[in-house]
C-alpha cells in the first residue's frame, strides 16, 4: 500500500487593495500627463507614428472604457476576436475620427467616467472569478490580467507621448 498525497493547486486570491492602488496610480499618471501638456504639445506628433499626442490621450480615455467590457467577457467566456489585420487599421481610424473635437477637458471627463467604471468592476469581482478568462484580440486574458493590462496600456502610450515630446 502506498500513501498518496493529493495536491490540489492553491490559487491565491489577488490582493484587491494592491490592484486598486495600481488603478489609482494609473489614473493619477494619466491626469499628471494630461495636465503637463501645453496646447502645442497636444498637436505634436507622438512617438507612435499613427497619432498625435492629443489623439493618444483620447485613445487612452476611450480605451479605458473598454476594460469593464473585457471583465464581463471574461466572466462569460465569450469575446469578439477579430483578426489583427482588421483591428489595427480600425483602431487607428476610430482614434483619428473619435478624437477630432477632443480637448484636454473632454478627454479628462471621458477618462474619469471609464476609470470609475473600472473601479466598480474591481469591487464586483467575486473571489472565485479571478481566473475566468477568454481569448480576446489574439491573447488569452483573465479577469486578473485585464486589470494588469489596463496599466500596461497606459504605460505603452505614455512612453509614446513622452518620446514625441522629447521627454523620454
LOKOLKE-932573 format. One record per residue: x, y, z of N, C-alpha, C in turn; residue in three letters; chain. Coordinates in steps of 0.05 Angstrom, whole numbers, plus 5000, padded with zeros to 4 digits. Layout:
[[X Y Z] [X Y Z] [X Y Z] "ala" "A"] ...
This chain:
[[5017 4976 5000] [5000 5000 5000] [5018 5025 5000] "unk" "A"] [[5010 5043 4984] [5026 5068 4983] [5009 5091 4993] "unk" "A"] [[5023 5109 5005] [5009 5134 5014] [5009 5153 4991] "unk" "A"] [[4985 5161 4983] [4983 5181 4962] [4975 5207 4974] "unk" "A"] [[4989 5227 4965] [4983 5254 4975] [4969 5268 4952] "unk" "A"] [[4946 5278 4958] [4931 5293 4937] [4938 5322 4940] "unk" "A"] [[4949 5333 4919] [4957 5361 4920] [4939 5376 4901] "unk" "A"] [[4923 5393 4912] [4907 5410 4894] [4920 5437 4892] "unk" "A"] [[4918 5448 4868] [4931 5474 4865] [4918 5495 4884] "unk" "A"] [[4935 5511 4895] [4926 5532 4913] [4926 5557 4896] "unk" "A"] [[4903 5569 4894] [4902 5594 4878] [4896 5616 4898] "unk" "A"] [[4915 5634 4900] [4912 5656 4919] [4894 5677 4906] "unk" "A"] [[4877 5688 4923] [4860 5710 4914] [4878 5734 4911] "unk" "A"] [[4877 5748 4888] [4893 5772 4885] [4887 5793 4906] "unk" "A"] [[4906 5809 4912] [4904 5830 4932] [4888 5853 4920] "unk" "A"] [[4863 5855 4927] [4845 5876 4916] [4856 5904 4922] "unk" "A"] [[4867 5907 4946] [4877 5934 4953] [4901 5942 4936] "unk" "A"] [[4918 5922 4930] [4941 5928 4913] [4932 5934 4884] "unk" "A"] [[4912 5920 4874] [4901 5925 4848] [4889 5953 4847] "unk" "A"] [[4873 5960 4867] [4861 5986 4869] [4882 6008 4869] "unk" "A"] [[4903 6003 4885] [4925 6023 4887] [4938 6027 4859] "unk" "A"] [[4942 6005 4845] [4953 6007 4818] [4935 6022 4799] "unk" "A"] [[4909 6016 4801] [4889 6030 4784] [4889 6060 4790] "unk" "A"] [[4890 6067 4816] [4890 6095 4824] [4916 6108 4815] "unk" "A"] [[4938 6094 4817] [4964 6105 4808] [4963 6110 4778] "unk" "A"] [[4950 6092 4763] [4948 6096 4734] [4931 6120 4728] "unk" "A"] [[4909 6123 4742] [4892 6147 4739] [4906 6173 4745] "unk" "A"] [[4922 6172 4766] [4938 6196 4773] [4959 6202 4751] "unk" "A"] [[4971 6181 4741] [4991 6184 4720] [4979 6195 4695] "unk" "A"] [[4955 6186 4688] [4941 6197 4665] [4936 6227 4668] "unk" "A"] [[4925 6235 4691] [4919 6263 4696] [4944 6280 4698] "unk" "A"] [[4965 6269 4710] [4991 6284 4712] [5001 6289 4684] "unk" "A"] [[5000 6269 4667] [5010 6272 4640] [4992 6292 4625] "unk" "A"] [[4967 6289 4627] [4948 6307 4613] [4953 6336 4622] "unk" "A"] [[4956 6340 4648] [4960 6367 4659] [4987 6379 4652] "unk" "A"] [[5006 6362 4643] [5032 6372 4636] [5033 6382 4607] "unk" "A"] [[5012 6377 4592] [5012 6383 4563] [5004 6412 4558] "unk" "A"] [[5018 6425 4540] [5010 6451 4530] [4993 6448 4506] "unk" "A"] [[4981 6470 4496] [4965 6469 4472] [4983 6460 4448] "unk" "A"] [[5008 6468 4448] [5026 6460 4427] [5032 6430 4429] "unk" "A"] [[5036 6420 4453] [5042 6392 4457] [5019 6375 4446] "unk" "A"] [[4994 6384 4451] [4970 6369 4443] [4970 6362 4413] "unk" "A"] [[4981 6380 4398] [4981 6377 4368] [5006 6363 4358] "unk" "A"] [[5026 6360 4374] [5051 6348 4365] [5048 6318 4359] "unk" "A"] [[5064 6308 4341] [5065 6280 4335] [5077 6265 4358] "unk" "A"] [[5065 6242 4365] [5075 6226 4387] [5096 6207 4377] "unk" "A"] [[5107 6191 4394] [5127 6171 4386] [5113 6148 4370] "unk" "A"] [[5087 6147 4371] [5072 6128 4355] [5064 6143 4329] "unk" "A"] [[5076 6135 4307] [5073 6149 4282] [5044 6153 4273] "unk" "A"] [[5026 6136 4283] [4998 6138 4274] [4983 6161 4286] "unk" "A"] [[4992 6171 4310] [4975 6190 4325] [4991 6214 4336] "unk" "A"] [[4977 6235 4340] [4988 6258 4354] [4985 6253 4384] "unk" "A"] [[4997 6271 4400] [4995 6269 4429] [4965 6271 4438] "unk" "A"] [[4950 6290 4427] [4922 6292 4434] [4906 6268 4426] "unk" "A"] [[4912 6257 4403] [4898 6233 4395] [4904 6209 4413] "unk" "A"] [[4928 6208 4422] [4935 6186 4441] [4922 6190 4468] "unk" "A"] [[4920 6214 4477] [4906 6219 4503] [4876 6211 4500] "unk" "A"] [[4864 6217 4477] [4837 6209 4472] [4835 6178 4471] "unk" "A"] [[4854 6166 4457] [4855 6137 4454] [4857 6123 4482] "unk" "A"] [[4873 6134 4500] [4874 6123 4527] [4848 6125 4542] "unk" "A"] [[4835 6148 4539] [4809 6152 4552] [4788 6133 4540] "unk" "A"] [[4787 6132 4514] [4768 6114 4500] [4774 6085 4507] "unk" "A"] [[4800 6078 4507] [4808 6050 4513] [4801 6042 4541] "unk" "A"] [[4803 6061 4560] [4796 6055 4588] [4766 6046 4589] "unk" "A"] [[4750 6056 4572] [4722 6048 4572] [4718 6020 4563] "unk" "A"] [[4737 6008 4550] [4736 5980 4541] [4740 5960 4563] "unk" "A"] [[4755 5967 4583] [4763 5948 4604] [4740 5936 4619] "unk" "A"] [[4720 5951 4627] [4697 5938 4640] [4683 5917 4622] "unk" "A"] [[4683 5922 4596] [4672 5902 4578] [4689 5877 4578] "unk" "A"] [[4715 5881 4579] [4734 5858 4579] [4729 5840 4604] "unk" "A"] [[4723 5853 4626] [4718 5838 4651] [4693 5821 4647] "unk" "A"] [[4672 5833 4635] [4647 5819 4631] [4651 5796 4610] "unk" "A"] [[4667 5801 4590] [4673 5780 4570] [4687 5756 4583] "unk" "A"] [[4706 5762 4602] [4719 5741 4616] [4699 5724 4633] "unk" "A"] [[4681 5738 4646] [4661 5724 4662] [4645 5705 4644] "unk" "A"] [[4637 5714 4620] [4620 5698 4603] [4636 5678 4586] "unk" "A"] [[4662 5682 4584] [4678 5665 4567] [4673 5669 4537] "unk" "A"] [[4663 5692 4530] [4657 5699 4502] [4667 5727 4496] "unk" "A"] [[4682 5729 4474] [4692 5756 4466] [4695 5756 4436] "unk" "A"] [[4693 5780 4426] [4699 5783 4397] [4729 5780 4394] "unk" "A"] [[4737 5768 4372] [4765 5763 4367] [4772 5768 4338] "unk" "A"] [[4768 5793 4329] [4774 5799 4301] [4804 5796 4295] "unk" "A"] [[4811 5790 4271] [4839 5787 4264] [4854 5814 4265] "unk" "A"] [[4879 5813 4272] [4895 5838 4274] [4895 5855 4249] "unk" "A"] [[4893 5843 4225] [4894 5858 4201] [4869 5876 4198] "unk" "A"] [[4848 5870 4213] [4825 5887 4214] [4827 5906 4237] "unk" "A"] [[4835 5896 4260] [4834 5912 4285] [4854 5935 4285] "unk" "A"] [[4878 5930 4276] [4898 5952 4277] [4889 5976 4260] "unk" "A"] [[4882 5973 4235] [4872 5996 4220] [4847 6008 4231] "unk" "A"] [[4829 5991 4241] [4804 6001 4254] [4810 6018 4278] "unk" "A"] [[4829 6009 4294] [4837 6024 4318] [4848 6051 4311] "unk" "A"] [[4865 6052 4290] [4876 6078 4281] [4854 6096 4272] "unk" "A"] [[4835 6085 4256] [4814 6101 4245] [4795 6111 4267] "unk" "A"] [[4787 6093 4285] [4770 6101 4308] [4782 6124 4324] "unk" "A"] [[4808 6122 4329] [4821 6142 4345] [4823 6169 4329] "unk" "A"] [[4829 6167 4304] [4831 6192 4288] [4804 6206 4286] "unk" "A"] [[4783 6191 4282] [4756 6203 4279] [4746 6211 4307] "unk" "A"] [[4748 6194 4326] [4737 6200 4352] [4750 6223 4366] "unk" "A"] [[4775 6228 4360] [4790 6249 4374] [4788 6276 4361] "unk" "A"] [[4774 6278 4339] [4774 6303 4323] [4767 6328 4340] "unk" "A"] [[4747 6327 4357] [4739 6350 4373] [4748 6348 4402] "unk" "A"] [[4766 6329 4407] [4775 6325 4434] [4792 6348 4445] "unk" "A"] [[4788 6354 4470] [4804 6374 4484] [4814 6361 4510] "unk" "A"] [[4833 6374 4523] [4842 6363 4548] [4818 6359 4568] "unk" "A"] [[4800 6377 4568] [4777 6375 4586] [4759 6351 4579] "unk" "A"] [[4753 6348 4553] [4735 6326 4545] [4748 6299 4549] "unk" "A"] [[4774 6297 4544] [4787 6271 4549] [4789 6265 4579] "unk" "A"] [[4793 6285 4595] [4794 6281 4624] [4767 6271 4634] "unk" "A"] [[4746 6282 4624] [4719 6273 4632] [4713 6245 4622] "unk" "A"] [[4721 6239 4598] [4717 6212 4586] [4733 6192 4603] "unk" "A"] [[4757 6199 4609] [4774 6181 4624] [4763 6176 4652] "unk" "A"] [[4754 6197 4665] [4744 6194 4693] [4719 6177 4694] "unk" "A"] [[4701 6178 4675] [4678 6161 4674] [4687 6132 4671] "unk" "A"] [[4706 6127 4653] [4715 6100 4649] [4730 6089 4673] "unk" "A"] [[4746 6106 4685] [4762 6098 4709] [4743 6091 4732] "unk" "A"] [[4722 6106 4736] [4702 6099 4757] [4689 6072 4751] "unk" "A"] [[4684 6067 4726] [4672 6041 4719] [4691 6018 4724] "unk" "A"] [[4717 6022 4719] [4737 6002 4724] [4738 5996 4754] "unk" "A"] [[4738 6016 4770] [4739 6012 4799] [4714 5997 4809] "unk" "A"] [[4691 6004 4797] [4666 5990 4804] [4668 5960 4796] "unk" "A"] [[4681 5955 4773] [4685 5927 4765] [4702 5912 4785] "unk" "A"] [[4723 5925 4794] [4741 5913 4814] [4724 5906 4839] "unk" "A"] [[4708 5924 4848] [4691 5919 4872] [4672 5895 4867] "unk" "A"] [[4664 5891 4842] [4645 5870 4836] [4656 5842 4831] "unk" "A"] [[4683 5840 4830] [4695 5814 4824] [4693 5796 4849] "unk" "A"] [[4682 5772 4845] [4680 5753 4866] [4706 5737 4868] "unk" "A"] [[4711 5727 4892] [4737 5714 4896] [4741 5690 4878] "unk" "A"] [[4720 5677 4868] [4723 5654 4851] [4724 5661 4821] "unk" "A"] [[4724 5687 4815] [4723 5695 4787] [4750 5704 4775] "unk" "A"] [[4770 5708 4791] [4795 5720 4781] [4807 5705 4758] "unk" "A"] [[4805 5679 4757] [4818 5663 4736] [4800 5659 4712] "unk" "A"] [[4775 5668 4712] [4758 5665 4689] [4770 5682 4666] "unk" "A"] [[4770 5670 4642] [4783 5684 4621] [4771 5678 4593] "unk" "A"] [[4783 5690 4574] [4774 5688 4546] [4796 5696 4527] "unk" "A"] [[4795 5686 4503] [4814 5695 4483] [4801 5720 4470] "unk" "A"] [[4816 5742 4471] [4806 5767 4460] [4829 5782 4446] "unk" "A"] [[4824 5790 4422] [4844 5804 4406] [4870 5789 4404] "unk" "A"] [[4868 5762 4401] [4891 5746 4397] [4906 5737 4423] "unk" "A"] [[4896 5746 4446] [4910 5739 4471] [4890 5728 4491] "unk" "A"] [[4900 5709 4507] [4882 5699 4528] [4885 5717 4552] "unk" "A"] [[4863 5727 4562] [4863 5744 4586] [4845 5733 4607] "unk" "A"] [[4851 5738 4632] [4834 5731 4654] [4824 5757 4666] "unk" "A"] [[4806 5755 4685] [4797 5779 4699] [4820 5792 4712] "unk" "A"] [[4837 5776 4725] [4860 5788 4739] [4879 5802 4719] "unk" "A"] [[4885 5789 4697] [4904 5801 4678] [4892 5825 4664] "unk" "A"] [[4866 5827 4661] [4854 5850 4649] [4860 5875 4665] "unk" "A"] [[4860 5873 4691] [4867 5897 4708] [4896 5904 4704] "unk" "A"] [[4913 5884 4700] [4941 5890 4695] [4946 5902 4667] "unk" "A"] [[4930 5893 4648] [4932 5904 4621] [4924 5934 4620] "unk" "A"] [[4906 5941 4637] [4898 5970 4639] [4923 5987 4644] "unk" "A"] [[4939 5979 4664] [4964 5993 4670] [4983 5992 4647] "unk" "A"] [[4986 5969 4635] [5004 5965 4612] [4997 5982 4588] "unk" "A"] [[4971 5985 4583] [4962 6002 4561] [4970 6031 4565] "unk" "A"] [[4966 6040 4590] [4974 6068 4596] [5004 6071 4593] "unk" "A"] [[5020 6053 4604] [5049 6055 4603] [5060 6055 4574] "unk" "A"] [[5048 6038 4557] [5056 6037 4529] [5053 6064 4516] "unk" "A"] [[5029 6076 4519] [5024 6102 4505] [5035 6126 4520] "unk" "A"] [[5039 6124 4545] [5053 6145 4560] [5081 6148 4548] "unk" "A"] [[5094 6125 4543] [5121 6125 4532] [5121 6138 4504] "unk" "A"] [[5100 6131 4488] [5097 6143 4461] [5095 6173 4463] "unk" "A"] [[5079 6183 4482] [5074 6211 4485] [5100 6225 4494] "unk" "A"] [[5113 6214 4514] [5138 6226 4524] [5160 6226 4502] "unk" "A"] [[5161 6205 4486] [5180 6204 4464] [5175 6227 4444] "unk" "A"] [[5150 6230 4437] [5142 6251 4418] [5148 6279 4428] "unk" "A"] [[5147 6282 4454] [5152 6308 4466] [5181 6312 4474] "unk" "A"] [[5197 6292 4469] [5225 6294 4476] [5230 6291 4506] "unk" "A"] [[5211 6278 4520] [5213 6275 4549] [5220 6246 4557] "unk" "A"] [[5228 6230 4538] [5233 6202 4544] [5259 6198 4558] "unk" "A"] 
